[in-house]
Amino acid sequence: MRHRDSNGEAEGGEAERGPLGGSAQVDLNLLRTFLAVYRTGSFTAAARLLGLSQPTVTTQIRALERQLDRELFQRLARGVAPAPYADELASRIVEPLDALAGVTGGPGGPSEVHPAEPVHLAGPAELLTHRVMPGLAPLVDRGVRLRITPGLTEPLLAELRAGRYDLVVSTYRPRGRALAAAPLADEEFVLVTSPVWAERLGGPARIAADGPAALHGVPLVAYADDVPIVRRYWRHVFGRRLVRHPAVTMPDLNAVKAAVAGGTGFSVLPRYLCAAELASGALVLLDDPDDPPINTGFLVQRPGSSGNPHVALVRDHLLQTARDW
């Protein structure tokens, strides 16, 4: 057992340190306020959620920063962004504080009279269907309400800036500082065709020997007329520009996959989307380069844009579950 001197210091002259890296006693109310600001991205929105004044929230966050001797938030023109240590702190306290709120009926607990507003999430239809929605099932079971919109990245980001959505799964990192983007997951692209066409072509050995010239006369099935995915594959793997036009275009990668599997021709698809068909033999991998083209998807949010605590809950959960994708 340690003994204290008259100044309240442990023997040896060092103050006893707690699990958060500051003093052994951290006011629970300060941590609740921190978590509310972290989730909403705004002192004002956190104040509304907690039933406090905005100056009180500001004072409590400053007190916690002094106590931990760490900066927790970077002040932005609109709202705040978490400093690096804030992510670590939030991950350590979110579950116990949420569990306590569930017992006491505090903010975020099940005894709230008015449930939180739905979280508006948008992104590519295929990624939403095959990855995002299965990953969010546990949150729906906990009472999170979702409104999902599929679409193309560029218009979705424009609508995110306008406030229509809370979160957008983007196929690229948006430019500028108006939006906060966190890497979500990588997707690998693969060159595929049907077993019938693979046999006619001579299989992957023909591609390895002759390169893309082996596909002369095979219809190209693509997502769009400008074939961005196929062009990227050609440039990255074959080191040349794609000089052909698609025979069939459909703005739905699931439809592209179905057409290729049905014998329409060949295409380039995300591996996650056609993994089952490759395993079953419904699709054939025509090329297996050592360095396949990879695209990183991002989870994008407008900082300080929402007072809904479930937005941060969805964001954090997606970033965590995407590690297993």
N, C-alpha and C positions, 0 to 999 in steps of 0.2 A: 504494500500500500504506500502511495506517495503522500508526503506531508507538504503543507504549504506554509510559507512564512507570512508575516503580517501584511505584506503587500499582495497576497493572493497568488504568488508565483510558486511553481513547483520547485523542490530542491534542485539545485544546479543552475537556477536563474532563468530557465526557459519556461514560458507559458505553455500549459498543456494544449496540444493541438487536437482538433476534432477531425472527423472523417472527411469534411469538406475542405480541409486545408487551412481553415481559420481557427477561431477560438472554439472551445469544446461546446459552447452553447450558442446556437444560431436560432434566432427568433423564427418560429414556424410561419408567422404571418409574413415575414420578409420573403421566405421561400415561396409561399403561395403567390405573393405579388410578382415575384420574379417569373414564376411559371406562367402566370397570366400574360405578362408582357411578352415573354418568349413565344407563346402560342399565337397571340394576336398581332405581334409586330408593331404595337403602338401603345404608348402610355395612356392615351385617351381611351382607346378601346378596352384596355385592361381595367381602367377605372370604371367604365360602364359595367363590365362583367362582374367586378368585385363590389360594386356599390360604393365606391370611394371617390374622392375628388382627384382630379389629375395631379395637382400639386402634392397630394399625399402619396400617390404612387411614385412620383418622381423622388420625393424625400426618402421613401422606403428603399427604392433601388439604390440610391446614393449611399444610404446607410449600409446596405448589404455589400456594396462594392468596397466601402471602407473596411468593413469587417473581414471580408475575404482578401482584401488588398489586391483585387483584380478588377479590370474593366469588364463589364458584362454586356454592354450594348454600345454600338456606334450610332450616334445621333445622325439621322438623315434629314433631308428637307421635308420628307413626309414619312413619319414613323421612325422605327429604329431597326437595325440589323444586329443579330447576335454576334458578339465577339467570339473568338475560338473557344475560350474557356466556358462560355455560356452553353455551348453544345454538350460539353462534358458534364457540366452541372445538371442540365436538364435531364440527360439520360440517367443520372443517378437518383434523381428525386421524383421523376414523373410517376412511376408506378406506386410508390408508397403514398404520395400525396393524393393521387387519384383514388387509391383504395380508402384513404381516410375520408375523402370527400364523399365517397359512396356510403360511408357509415354515418357521417354527420350531416349529410345533405348540403354540403358546401358547393361552391361553383364547380360545375362539372359532374356533380353527383347525381344519382338517379332520382332524387326527390325534387329536382328543379320543376317548378310549375310549368315553365315554358321551355320546351326542348330547343336545342340550338338549331339555327337555320341549316338547310342542306348545304353540303359542300359541292360547289360546281366545279367539276373536273372534266377536262377535254384532252383529246389526243388522237393519234392514229387508231383507227377502228381495230386493226389486227392486234396491236400491242395492248390496247384496252381489253380486248376479248380474251387473249391467250395468257396475259401476264398480270395486268393491273387488277382486273376484277376478281380473279381468284385470290389474289393477295390481300384484297380489302375485306374479304368475307368476315374475318374476326371482328373488324370494327363495326360492321353492320349489325352483327350479333350483340354488340355493346351499345347499340342505339344511335350510331352515326347514320345520318341521312345523306344520300348521295344523289346528285343529278349529273348524269354522264352524257357528254356530247362528243361524237366522233367527227373528225375533220382533218384538213390539211394544216400543217404547222404554221405557215405564214399568216393566213387569216385568223387562226386561233390565237396567235400571239397578239395580233392587232386588237382582237376583242378582249384579251386579257388586260391589255393596257387601258382599254376603255371601261374596264370594271365588270364585264359580263361574266367572267370566270374567276375562280379563286386559284386554281392550279391548272397548268397545261403541261402535258408530256410532249416535249419538243424533240424533233429529229436533229436539231442543231442548237448550239449555244447562241442565244440572242445577243445582238450587239448593244452597247450602251449600258448605262447604269440604272435605267428605269426599271429593269426586271432583275430579280435575283434568280440565278440558275445553279442547280447542284447536279453533278453527274449522277445519272440514275443507273444505267446498265449499257453494256456493249452488245451489239448484234452483229453476227457474222453473216456475210452473204455467200451463197453457194449457187453454182451453175447446174441446173437440173433439166431433165427431160423425162419422157415416158419410157417404159421398157421397150416399146415398139420402135421408137426413134433411136434409142440407144443401140439396139441390135442392128438397125439399118446403118448407123454411123460407124459401127465397130467399137463402141464403148469408149471408156476413158483413155484407152491406149491410143486411139486415133487422135483425140484432142492433144495428148501429150506429144505425139509425133508431128502433127500438122498445125497445131495451134487453132486459132479461131477460124481459119480457112476451112476446117473440117465441117463447120456448121453451114457452109454455103448451100442454099436451097432448103434449109430447115426454117419454117416460119418462126418468127420471134413474137412472143406474147409479152406484153409490157403493161405497166401501171399507167403510163402516160405517153403521149406522142414524143416528148423529149427524152424518154427512157433514162431518167437520171440514175437509177440503180444499175442498169446494164452498162451505161457509159462508164460509171465509176469502176465496175468490175473489169471492163476491157482495159481501162487506163492503168489500174493497179496491178492486175495479174499479167496481161498480155503486153503492156507497155505501148499500146497504140490506141488511136482514136476509133470509136465505133462509127462505121460509115453506112450502116443499113437502117432501114425504117421498119417499125413493127408491123406485122400482119394483123394483129389484134391488140387493142388497148382496152383496159377496163380499170377504172379507178378503185379497185378493190383487190388487194393481194390474195385474199381467199379465193376470189373468182379466177385470178390468174393461175393460182395453184391448181384449181379444179380443171381449168382448160388444158394445162400442160399435162396433168395426170391422165386426162382423157384422150391425149394423143394429138393435140393441136400443134405443138412445136416445142420450143425450149424457152427458158426464162432464167432470171436471177432472182432468188428469193432469200429472205432471212432464214437462217437455219432453224431457229426456234419454231418458225411457222410450218416447216415441212419435215420436222424430225420424225414424226410418226410415219409419214409416207415413205421416207427414206428407209426407215427400219423395216417396214412391211414389204418394200419392193414396188410400191405403187409409183414412186419416183426413183430415178437413177441419178446419182451424182456423176456428172461428166468430167469434173476437174477437182483435184484436191491439192491446191498449192500449199507450200509451206507457210506462206504469208498471205492468208486470205484477207480481203478487204473487211475492215471493221468500222462500224459507225457507232458513236456514243450518243445515247439519248439523254436528255436533261429534264429534270423536274423544275418548272419555272413558276415563280410567284411574284406578284407585285408587292414590294415591301410596304408594310403598314397599310395594306389595302383592305383588311378584313378584321372585324371584331368578333368573328366566330371562332371560338377556341378549337372547334373540330377541324378547322383547316390545317392548323399545325399538327394536330394528331394524325390526320391523313398523310400529310407530308412526311412526318417522321417515320410513320409506319411503312410507307412505300420505300423510302430510302433504306430502311433496315431490311425489308423482305427482298428488295432487288438484289441484294448481295448473293442470294441463292439462285438467281435467274441464270 
